[in-house]
Amino acid sequence: MSDKEMNVEGIAGLKKYDVKTMGVVFMIFSLVAAGGFGAEEMISSTGPGLSLILLIILPFIWAMPISNTCSELGAILPEEGGVYVWAQKAFGEFWGFQVGWWNTVGFYVSNSIYVVLAAGYAKQFIPMSATAELAFKIGVVVIFLIINLMGIAEVSKVNSILTVTILLVFALVAVVGIINWNTNPMEPIIPNDVSLFEGITGGLSIAVWMYCGYECIGTVAGELKSPQVIPKALIIALPIVALTYILPLLGGLASLGEGNWANWAVDGGLDGNSFGYSDVLTTYLGPIWGYVFLLIAMLSQLAMYNMYIASGSRGFFVMADDNLFPKFMCKVSKKKGVPHVSIIVLSVAILLLMNFDFETLVMCDVVFMMAMYITIVLALVKLRKVYPIEERRKQGLFVIPGGKIGLTLSVISPIIIAIATLVLNGTDYLLVGIIAIGSGVIAYIIIKTMQGGLAVKDPIGHPLNPKTKLAVGDTFRVGLFSFLIGALAFLGQYVLVWYEGDWGPAYYLEEGAGGIFSNFWGMIDLLKWGGAVVLIFGIFLMAMSKKLEPRNESKNVDTNTFSI
């Protein structure tokens, strides 16, 4: 077989595209926001004033540190795979696999949401039968599959058009709302029946989620001719995202009349029963704008779906190239130079998932994301030691400003917020999320023992333990992982019993975690005793690692990775 007839595989076969800075900015916007949607859900429970305060503060203590971290890591390692590569280069393949698994499985589970929501908005234009709705969903998947198979440049062009349209309409909402300001948008700060603490914790997880996604652009860095454009684009995108959330919400609350905040909802202004952004336009510009905004709501979901197909399909592709996922996933099309098999597999998975009620699975996303963010900010600390700042500054690469103080703030603030979000997001979210996180360790052990991982490419730099068939040091790493997860579950349940109080048992008896766990105390017991068992198991593994690992471990392990 000639070279031309052979299937191209792996990162080496990717084609690089010339995507300009604003094209990347629009891609980031779609990954993080794709409009001002999301805030509506927290206004009635958190209060209009506190909702605005959270959206104004979080860019400084959450979004900016995360964006800056991704900018510096992306400047150091502008490689395909993003978060997986950053964690792997810092801490080795075990932790790299965990981050890649969390990130990509989250894409697989949640991507179909955008197809379902787009179909829901389309149904308000044209009533559809169940068959017609299914045909619409399939059409969306096929259209954006084709776009993604054409290459990252085409993905950027489509998203640029969608993003500009979305931004123009939300800018109009902000302008019309502020011009017609007639009430104080900050009153009340919190609802009368909600304490300040309850308001903050209730709105925190939503606001944090609204500012998530900056790291996703790094997964396609290897397909850009100039990947250093990503740090520049992240700096530009952050204020655009923040203003898209803050200004339309400010205008909407200020112009729709006192007391209407209590009736805001995600479908507000579109379902006729509640308030939302579209009411600003229909009230002051006419009813036709309701249909315009409905179209924007649908385009927002499509913009996010288009970018998450691009970002989500690269995770397992890069891991397969490192022998940490089945090798068929790292095929690259010869003509377009895109990971076509990985894109097709993700699209097929979405076709299968989009008709399921997977509310419980989506709970994993929050825990996945928070665990990932904690890992990548720690990866930055490690990689700063490996790649000196002075050398990078000479090359004009992005470095988080402020020296050690700037780095400390960029690390500590996200970790505190991530831990708070993990524990205070709800008992069901924590329990289901911890179980889901554990799947990464099981997947790693299976795939590593079957395919060899990085030892296949570099047996000297990444030696195998002949006793376990895992990487040297993995026994300790699995033990440490178990210890940390067990501690989170065991200690978290005490916080949750205090935080959820009297309403906890009644809520979980009625709803549970999507019907899987219907008893509050049952979930608490699982976190408590299950966490204790996993914690003790972790201590046992770390102690046993001294016997199971080769004695010359320190001589063989790659010096560019942490021993943990």
Long-range contacts (C-beta under 8 A, 24 or more apart in sequence): 4-334, 7-331, 7-332, 7-334, 8-331, 8-332, 8-333, 8-334, 8-337, 9-321, 9-327, 9-330, 9-331, 9-332, 10-320, 10-321, 10-330, 10-332, 11-79, 11-80, 11-81, 11-222, 11-318, 11-321, 13-332, 13-334, 13-337, 14-80, 14-222, 14-223, 14-332, 14-337, 14-338, 14-339, 15-151, 15-223, 15-336, 15-337, 15-338, 16-222, 16-223, 16-224, 16-225, 16-337, 17-151, 17-152, 17-153, 17-156, 17-223, 17-224, 17-225, 18-153, 18-224, 18-225, 18-226, 19-152, 19-153, 19-156, 19-224, 19-225, 19-229, 20-229, 21-229, 21-232, 21-233, 21-236, 22-160, 22-233, 22-236, 23-156, 23-157, 23-160, 24-156, 24-217, 24-224, 24-229, 24-230, 24-232, 24-233, 25-233, 25-236, 25-237, 25-240, 26-156, 26-159, 26-160, 26-163, 26-164, 27-155, 27-156, 27-159, 27-217, 27-233, 27-307, 27-310, 28-213, 28-214, 28-217, 28-233, 28-234, 28-237, 28-241, 29-163, 29-167, 29-237, 29-240, 29-241, 29-244, 30-159, 30-162, 30-163, 30-303, 30-304, 30-306, 30-307, 31-213, 31-214, 31-216, 31-217, 31-304, 31-307, 31-308, 31-311, 32-211, 32-212, 32-213, 32-214, 32-237, 32-241, 33-210, 33-213, 33-241, 33-244, 33-245, 34-162, 34-163, 34-166, 34-300, 34-301, 34-303, 34-304, 35-166, 35-170, 35-244, 35-296, 35-297, 35-300, 36-170, 36-173, 36-244, 36-245, 36-248, 36-249, 36-277, 37-266, 37-297, 37-300, 38-206, 38-209, 38-210, 38-245, 38-266, 39-206, 39-207, 39-210, 39-245, 39-249, 40-264, 40-265, 40-266, 40-268, 40-276, 40-277, 41-206, 41-265, 41-266, 42-202, 42-203, 42-206, 42-207, 43-249, 43-253, 43-261, 43-264, 44-191, 44-261, 44-262, 44-263, 44-264, 44-265, 45-191, 45-194, 45-199, 45-202, 45-203, 46-190, 46-191, 46-194, 46-199, 46-200, 46-202, 46-203, 46-206, 47-188, 47-189, 47-190, 47-191, 47-194, 47-199, 47-261, 48-185, 48-186, 48-187, 48-188, 48-253, 48-261, 49-185, 49-186, 49-187, 49-188, 49-189, 49-190, 50-189, 50-190, 50-196, 50-199, 50-200, 50-203, 51-203, 51-207, 51-249, 52-185, 52-186, 52-246, 52-249, 52-250, 52-253, 53-189, 54-200, 54-203, 54-204, 54-207, 55-207, 55-210, 55-242, 55-245, 55-246, 55-249, 56-242, 56-246, 58-207, 58-208, 58-211, 59-211, 59-238, 59-239, 59-241, 59-242, 61-413, 61-417, 62-208, 62-211, 62-413, 62-414, 62-417, 63-211, 63-214, 63-238, 63-241, 63-242, 64-238, 65-377, 65-409, 65-410, 65-411, 65-413, 65-414, 66-211, 66-212, 66-214, 66-215, 66-373, 66-377, 66-414, 67-214, 67-234, 67-235, 67-237, 67-238, 68-234, 68-400, 68-410, 69-376, 69-377, 69-380, 69-400, 69-410, 69-411, 69-414, 70-214, 70-215, 70-217, 70-218, 70-234, 70-376, 71-230, 71-231, 71-234, 71-235, 71-398, 71-400, 72-231, 72-380, 72-398, 72-399, 72-400, 73-218, 73-376, 73-379, 73-380, 73-383, 74-217, 74-218, 74-221, 74-227, 74-230, 74-231, 74-234, 74-398, 75-228, 75-231, 75-392, 75-397, 75-398, 75-399, 76-383, 76-387, 76-392, 76-397, 77-383, 78-221, 78-222, 78-224, 78-227, 78-228, 78-230, 79-221, 79-222, 79-227, 80-219, 80-220, 80-221, 80-222, 80-223, 80-314, 80-317, 80-318, 81-218, 81-219, 81-222, 81-314, 81-315, 81-317, 81-318, 81-319, 82-215, 82-216, 82-217, 82-218, 82-219, 82-220, 82-221, 82-314, 83-215, 83-218, 83-219, 83-372, 83-376, 84-219, 84-315, 84-318, 84-319, 85-218, 85-318, 86-218, 86-376, 86-379, 86-380, 86-383, 87-375, 87-376, 87-379, 88-322, 89-379, 89-383, 89-386, 89-560, 89-561, 90-378, 90-379, 90-380, 90-382, 90-383, 90-386, 90-561, 90-562, 91-375, 91-378, 91-379, 91-382, 91-561, 91-562, 91-564, 92-462, 92-471, 92-473, 92-477, 92-558, 92-561, 92-562, 93-322, 93-324, 93-448, 93-453, 93-454, 93-462, 93-471, 94-444, 94-470, 94-471, 94-473, 94-474, 94-477, 94-478, 94-481, 95-375, 95-477, 95-564, 97-319, 97-324, 97-440, 97-443, 97-444, 97-447, 97-448, 97-453, 98-371, 98-375, 98-437, 98-440, 98-441, 98-444, 98-481, 99-372, 99-375, 99-376, 100-315, 100-316, 100-318, 100-319, 100-324, 101-439, 101-440, 101-443, 101-444, 102-368, 102-369, 102-371, 102-372, 102-437, 102-440, 103-215, 103-219, 103-315, 103-368, 103-372, 104-312, 104-315, 104-316, 104-319, 105-364, 105-368, 105-436, 105-439, 105-440, 106-364, 106-365, 106-368, 106-369, 107-308, 107-311, 107-312, 107-313, 107-315, 107-346, 108-312, 108-346, 108-349, 108-350, 108-353, 109-353, 109-358, 109-361, 109-362, 109-364, 109-365, 110-308, 110-362, 110-365, 111-305, 111-308, 111-309, 111-312, 111-346, 111-350, 111-353, 112-350, 112-353, 112-354, 112-358, 113-362, 114-301, 114-302, 114-304, 114-305, 114-308, 115-140, 115-141, 115-301, 115-305, 115-350, 115-354, 116-354, 117-301, 118-298, 118-301, 118-302, 118-305, 121-270, 121-294, 121-295, 121-297, 121-298, 121-301, 122-298, 124-270, 124-294, 125-291, 125-294, 125-295, 134-355, 137-351, 137-354, 138-351, 140-302, 140-305, 141-347, 141-350, 141-351, 141-354, 142-347, 144-302, 144-305, 144-306, 144-309, 144-347, 145-309, 145-343, 145-344, 145-347, 147-306, 148-306, 148-309, 148-310, 148-313, 148-338, 148-343, 149-333, 149-336, 149-338, 149-340, 149-343, 149-344, 150-336, 150-338, 151-223, 151-336, 151-337, 151-338, 152-220, 152-223, 152-224, 152-310, 152-338, 155-306, 155-307, 155-309, 155-310, 158-306, 159-303, 159-306, 159-307, 162-299, 162-300, 162-302, 162-303, 162-306, 163-303, 165-296, 165-299, 166-296, 166-299, 166-300, 166-303, 167-240, 167-244, 169-292, 169-293, 169-296, 170-244, 170-247, 170-248, 170-277, 170-296, 171-247, 171-248, 172-281, 173-248, 173-251, 173-252, 173-277, 173-280, 173-281, 174-247, 174-248, 174-250, 174-251, 175-251, 176-251, 176-255, 176-280, 176-281, 176-284, 176-285, 177-248, 177-250, 177-251, 177-252, 177-253, 177-254, 177-255, 177-256, 177-280, 178-247, 178-250, 178-251, 178-254, 178-255, 179-255, 180-254, 180-255, 180-280, 180-283, 180-284, 181-251, 181-254, 181-255, 182-254, 182-255, 182-257, 183-253, 183-254, 183-255, 183-257, 183-258, 184-254, 184-258, 185-249, 185-250, 185-253, 185-254, 187-258, 191-262, 201-420, 201-424, 201-499, 204-417, 204-420, 204-421, 204-424, 205-366, 205-421, 205-424, 205-425, 208-417, 208-421, 209-366, 209-369, 210-245, 211-241, 211-242, 212-369, 214-238, 215-372, 215-373, 215-376, 216-307, 216-308, 216-311, 217-311, 219-311, 219-312, 219-314, 219-315, 219-318, 220-310, 220-311, 220-314, 223-337, 223-338, 228-397, 228-398, 231-397, 231-398, 232-398, 248-277, 248-280, 251-280, 252-276, 252-277, 252-279, 252-280, 255-280, 255-283, 255-284, 256-280, 256-283, 269-293, 270-294, 270-297, 309-343, 309-346, 309-347, 312-346, 313-339, 313-342, 313-343, 313-345, 313-346, 314-339, 314-342, 316-342, 316-345, 317-341, 317-342, 322-453, 322-454, 322-457, 323-451, 323-452, 323-453, 323-454, 323-455, 323-456, 323-457, 324-444, 324-447, 324-448, 324-451, 324-453, 324-454, 325-447, 326-451, 327-451, 357-514, 359-514, 360-428, 360-432, 360-513, 360-514, 360-515, 360-516, 361-436, 363-428, 363-429, 363-432, 363-433, 363-436, 363-513, 363-514, 364-432, 364-433, 364-436, 364-437, 366-421, 366-422, 366-425, 366-429, 366-433, 367-422, 367-425, 367-429, 367-430, 367-432, 367-433, 367-434, 367-436, 367-437, 368-433, 368-436, 368-437, 370-418, 370-419, 370-421, 370-422, 371-418, 371-422, 371-437, 373-414, 373-418, 374-414, 374-415, 374-418, 374-419, 377-410, 377-411, 377-414, 377-415, 378-411, 380-407, 380-410, 380-411, 381-407, 381-411, 382-562, 386-560, 422-488, 422-492, 423-488, 423-492, 423-495, 423-496, 423-499, 424-495, 424-496, 424-499, 426-496, 426-500, 427-493, 427-496, 427-500, 427-504, 427-508, 427-520, 427-523, 427-524, 427-527, 428-508, 428-512, 428-513, 428-514, 428-517, 428-523, 429-513, 430-488, 430-489, 430-492, 430-496, 430-527, 431-489, 431-513, 431-517, 431-523, 431-526, 431-527, 432-513, 432-514, 432-516, 434-485, 434-488, 434-489, 434-527, 434-531, 437-485, 438-485, 441-478, 441-481, 441-482, 445-470, 445-478, 448-474, 460-556, 461-558, 462-558, 463-550, 463-556, 463-557, 465-548, 465-549, 465-550, 466-550, 467-548, 468-548, 472-549, 472-550, 472-553, 472-556, 472-557, 473-545, 473-549, 473-553, 473-557, 473-563, 473-564, 475-541, 475-544, 475-545, 475-548, 475-549, 476-541, 476-542, 476-545, 476-549, 476-563, 476-564, 477-564, 478-538, 478-541, 479-537, 479-538, 479-539, 479-540, 479-541, 479-542, 479-543, 479-544, 479-545, 480-538, 480-542, 480-564, 481-538, 482-534, 482-535, 482-537, 482-538, 482-541, 483-534, 483-535, 483-538, 483-539, 483-542, 484-538, 485-531, 485-534, 485-538, 486-531, 486-532, 486-533, 486-534, 486-535, 486-536, 486-537, 486-538, 487-531, 487-535, 488-531, 489-527, 489-528, 489-530, 489-531, 489-534, 489-535, 490-527, 490-528, 490-531, 490-532, 490-535, 491-531, 492-527, 492-531, 493-524, 493-527, 493-528, 493-531, 496-524, 496-527, 497-524
